[in-house]
Amino acid sequence: MKRSQIFLLLLLGSLQLLAQPARIEGVVRNSSRAVVGATIRWGAHQALSDTAGNFSMEVSPGRHQLLVSSVGFAPFQQQVRVDTGETKQVNIELETEGSTLDAVVVTGTMKLSTRLNSPVAVEVYHPQFFKKNPVPSIFESMQQVNGVRPQINCSICNTGDIHINGLEGPYTMVTIDGMPIVSALSTVYGLFGIPTQLIERVEVVKGPASGLYGSEAVGGLINIITKTPEKAPRFSGQLMTTSWAEHNADLGVRFAAGKQTAILGAHYYRYANPQDANGDGFTDVALQHRFSLFNKWSFARKGQRTASLAARYFFEDRWGGQMEWQPKFAGSDSVYGEAIKTNRWELIGNYQLPTTEKILLQVSATGHQQRSFYGVTPYNGDQRILFGQLIWNKTLGKNHSFLAGLATRYNYYDDNSTATYDTTTKGNRPDQYLLPGIFVQNEWSRNDRQSLLLGLRYDRHPVHGSIFTPRFAIKWNTTDRSVLRLNGGTGFRVVNLFTEEHAALTGARTVEIREALRPEQSMNINLNYAFPLRTGSKAADMEVSAWYSYFRNQILPDYDTDPNKIIYANLPGHAISRGVSANVNINLHQRLKGMVGVTVQDIARLERDAADKLHKTWPVLAERWSGTWTLTYTVPKAGLTFDYTGNVYGKMRLPLAGPADPRPAYSPVWSLQNIQVTKWFSERWEMFGGVKNLLNWTPSRNLPFLIARANDPFDKRVTYNADGAVQRNAENPYGLTFDPSYVYAPNQGIRAFIGVRYVVK
């Protein structure tokens, strides 16, 4: 009996010990000052330090990795072991860290720098920013960036381009790891299919960057920087689906082969659920089947010299049109559809030469093939681009940082349109040319706070001859954490119409080129001021910019002169783009974080008439003002994060299909808003879900119709008078022809989404 009682007492004592939780207590300091509102995270649990810097949290017995973060301080990690029933005392010392101004950038000067020290204003966006509104492509992600707008150019096939500060997509250069592999034909499709799990950050430069990057970097530059294999997680993945039956998967994995390290990423997207909410008989969103594979290798070399090689393959099959369309109708005039098949490959290489000087060889190659039908109009395009450059970085004395480069680009483009038709031989003539260039840049740091950058680039075009693009940048750190920049420069762009203008392919309008087009040239000046605002655990970074751009020889499509034509010519006058923008990043007690941005702009063409008078015209699809916001609220104890994102756009002029077109000539103020809830269960995995387009906004709202003559897409019942003008009658009261170009916002209404993320570091 006594033995059983002793055993029972021992058992109860053991259970009591096992039931006792362990506890970690401590204080968070910076030097001798308490850090208020610091977040101490263990797995899916969190605690906050109080006004004295103290914190306390219950944990399970064992070894734990504490992650500590607070506004203005570097992240801190500490491993703690605690036994059953023990209270472990921990003292945490945080080191002061800068704000978002300390983010590393490379795009503005082709050299690593921080945002605070870069003489060129560069905006940086990390994957965590884009996760607040998860979408299946970088193209859609850019809607969260102030002053940047993804523009849908067709209400049927839903292809589009990126506008920066109101300028058309062809004025924006898109690069991957600094290589101009996304250009011309691929500006429409190049931002789709990049595996998001392998993106390190996205850098945006607003204003001409032709001084370093050459043609097409006229209005701005978007540089997508992929992760280095050494720093990528072992595995990361995201799966997402929506109530519209859109399915998306992004996966990334790191692996080693001997001494070499590599990453492999895959992207898959499928939407095969045609919907017609506005009742016009056409799909609201083009059906898409997309796959992309990305592989990047990093090679170990002596002297820590860099060497990497990356490759990407992209395939997409999309179609939009009348709901009953099937592939067998491609090219026929019985059922209208726009079907596009795209195959694309890319290679990117970086190799540091084995010399005492720091010389980097960069190469890229792309191949892009498009096979498509726009109604009865076939469009088959092929493009190949080879690019190479040598960059020499040299420090001269204590105050000069010199950069020089040799670059050359070979462009080959062929299609079945008039763009490659030889009127002399009456046959096909592919467009191909070699564009060599040389550039130099010197940054003179007068002292720790002031610097001057001067740069010049020279390109030789086989048709347009010599092209010079100078630039300058003045930087002045007004305080230790504030910077004032004045940037100026020129840009140029060589135009290929059919690779940039979707409406030229639909067959709804004929193309008329009235003269031998000259390359566009621009001059730009930009004033930027960035500064932090901090009070205890409250922080904000603010950035204000003002810009003015002047364009000569600008080429824009003229939809107004003749509703049945797109007329191209160099502008007999000039064009301007001017405005101001402001961004503010906020962080309150590590609970409420966000970014709010506003842009106000004036985009105009000033054209001379026969009497030599200037007339100001507002271009189509250029908004007067816009705003974006991304707000995040965290509930640490519950492991929940709430994200509210959105944008709002002022009115923009729209392309009407005729003088009697009953649709409004200007868009209303419109907004896309989204909400998301994320539940993180551990450091490895989390679930998220929410609602997109909360206001259910679509461009068809309050319109008599969105697509002109959707009931007669092949214009079989359209009649013309002797002058070739469309006749108005009872069947066609507005005198219109079929035209799907009247679109300014996505046709996709409200929808729910849910997904999961998993990471193994």
Secondary structure, DSSP 8 states (H G I E B T S, - for coil): -HHHHHHHHHHHHHHHHHHS-EEEEEEEEETTEE-TT-EEEETTEEEE--TTSEEEEEE-SEEEEEEEE-TTB--EEEEEEE-TT-EEEEEEE--B---GGG-EE-TTTSS-EETTT-SS--EEE-HHHHTTS--SSHHHHGGGSTTEEEEE--TTT--EEEEETTB-GGGEEEEETTEEEE-GGGGTTTTSS--GGGEEEEEEEES--HHHH-TT-SSEEEEEEE--TTTS-SEEEEEEEETT-EEEEEEEEEEEETTEEEEEEEEEEEE-----TT-SSB-SS-EEEEEEEEEEEE---GGG--EEEEEEEEEEEEEEEBTT--GGGTT-SSS-EEEEEEEEEEEEEEEE-SSSSEEEEEEEEEEEEEEEEETTEEEEEEEEEEEEEEEEEEEETTTEEEEEEEEEEEEEEEESSGGGEETTTTEE--EEEEEEEEEEEEEEE-SSSEEEEEEEEEEEETTTEEEEEEEEEEEEEEETTEEEEEEEEEEEE---GGGT-GGGTSSSSEEEE-S----EEEEEEEEEEEEEEEETTEEEEEEEEEEEEEEES-B--B-SS-TTEEEE-B-SEEEEEEEEEEEEEEEETTTEEEEEEEEEEEEEEEEE-TTS-EEEE--BT--SEEEEEEEEEEEGGGTEEEEEEEEEE---B---SSTT--S-SB---EEEEEEEEEEE-SSSEEEEEEEE-TT---TTTT-S-SSBTTT-TT-TT--B-TTS-B---SSSTT----B-----S-----EEEEEEEEEE-
